[in-house]
Structures are given as C-alpha cells and as structure tokens.
Amino acid sequence: MPHRERLFALALAGAALTAGLIAGVGGWPGSATPTLLVGFPDCEAPGAGLVAQPTAAWTSLVFVAAGVWIAGDRRLVSAPVRLLVASTIAAVGLASFFGHAALTDWARQLDSLAIKLMLVTFILAALSRLRSREEPASSAGWSFSAVWAGAAAATLTVELLWPAAGEPLLAALVLAALTLATLIATPENRRWLLLGLALLGAAVAAWWLGRGNGPLCAPWALFQLHGLWHILAAAGIASVYQIYRSETT
C-alpha cells in the first residue's frame, strides 16, 4: 500500500508539472519579475527558453521527491497529518519550479505562499503530536484537516491582502515551527532534529552566498548555489520530519 500511495502522489505531481509546462509553452502569463539592482533574481541569469532558470527550477523538484516519499510513510499520528505534510512539501517544490521557470509576479508569489503553508502544516503537526501525548483519550476530537484549512485561509489572507506583512509572517512561522520541533523531539530522535537544523543552516548559507549580487553569485555559471540551497533545504526538512513520526509504530 505505501508503494501505491507513493506512485499516486508521483503521478499527481507529474500531472501538475506537465500541465503547468504546457500552460507556459505559449508564454507564461503575468508580469515578468524585473531585473533587480542587486542582480538577477536568485542570481541565475534567465534564459530565453520555457524554463528561465533551469538549475534553480529543476533542483526545486527535490522537494517533490521528499513529499512523494512521505506520502507513503504511515508512521505519523494520522493520515490527514501525513498527507498534508507530504502535499505541502511537494507543493513547495512545484511552486518553486514554476517560480524559477516563469519568473513572473504570480509565480514568485506562489512560491512564497507554498513555503508558508508548509510551515503552517509543520506547526499544526507538532501541536497535534503534543495534544496526543497530553490527552490521548481526547485526540479523536482533534480535527486536523479543519484546523489546517482555517490556518491556511488566514495565512493566505494575510499574504495576499497585506504584502508588506509577508516577510514578518515568514519569520514568525519559521520561529514557531522550530520552537515546536524542539518541544516534540525525544532523546531517541533528537539527532534527526540536530541534523536537520545543521542542513538548514548550510542551506541558508548557500542561499545568502549565492543570492543576487551575493559574494559567490555567478549568473552564467553552470553550477548555481541557489540549486544547492534547494537540495540542502529539502534534506533538512526531510530530517526534521523524522521527529514527527510516531514513537510506537
């Protein structure tokens, strides 16, 4: 059954990717992201093809791979938690892919929204884990999907109606997710949290060094540090995910 779920998730992600690419064949809709004074967006020089920033775009799909793997992993508290964690991680990969492929305003906004929804999902997954530990008898009353839908709607509303709040909201979600991750980590799985934090720290360093006009930015280089940021960040998230697994199954 886990293999079937992963194949279904892979097929779904592949269909979304294919549909998006077909939609972009005639030209991506929306306004192009302007070239910044500090360099190209995320450093990589845009090309003229369907995928403007190939390295940044294709490396984004490592998030999709992580989401597909989690989709078949049944060691979470409940199916809704597992499927939403898997879906939002995969959505980050797809949104990032289209953000770098299209380099349009809507695509970049989609990338930002997907990251925030993933963080909201991890925050609620941690709260669900804490609730199941403290009140196992009443855990059936916890409607993860309903709470997630409300939190996701609130996040999207803030992001779309108050664009200036985007960065503070992201910082708050990151802080909340990391704080809750430390609370649910057990002595047995804390090594995964430490590994994940180390990988995420290295990812942030790669992003900073390779950002537009960053110290190691080389717009026309075949290897782009932004691609390394994607790979390290996905690996870090997959490592942190380990602490959300059930201790009993």
Phi, psi and omega in degrees: 000317178302322179295322179295318180294321179291321177295320178296315179297320179295318179296320180296315179295319179297321179295319179295318179295316180296316180298319179295318180294321178298320179296333182269355183301319181276006183115130182290134178288158177100170181276136180294143175294125182292150174293125184281156176296335181268012178119183178293153176304121180060025170080313188298125180295125182292141175262182183263359184277189180297323179253105188295318181239085188301314183298310181295323182291306187291327177290341177298334185290353174295332174294322178297318178299318179296318180295320179297318179297315181295328182303330181260007181263112187266015184267029173258171185301318182208163180298317179303320179297310182300313185290325178286323175299311181298316183295318183287327175294315177297323179296325176300316180296315180293318180295319178294320178303308182291329176299318180277333179287315185270323185053043176248167183299315183292324182292320178293323177295321178299320178299313181296318181295319182297319179298317181293321179294324176297316179296319177301319181296316178295322178298313181291327176297320178293318178297322177297319179295317179296320180295318181293332178284319186276326182226065183301327182291333183255009184296338180294336179281354181277109178265090185300315183299318181293316179296318179299317181300318179294316180294321179295318179297318179295318179297315180296322180297313180298315183296318185277325183272333180231076183305329181294340181274000185300310182290315176299323178296317179299315180298319180294319180292319178298314180298317180295317181296317181291321179296314181291327178297321178292331181286327183268349180294137178255164177305329182287327184246008182298334180298327179293322178296316181296319177297316180299317180295322178295317179294320179293323176297317177295324179296315179298321178298317179296320178297314183294316181292327185256012180292171178305123183063021176287170184304326182246020180290127176226089190306326185257008179287148178293320178267128181241131180296336177294328175293322176295323175303315179299313184295314180293320180295317179297318178296320179295317179295319178297325178291314179298325179305329183303329182282350178272353179290154178293139177282347189250349183232000000 
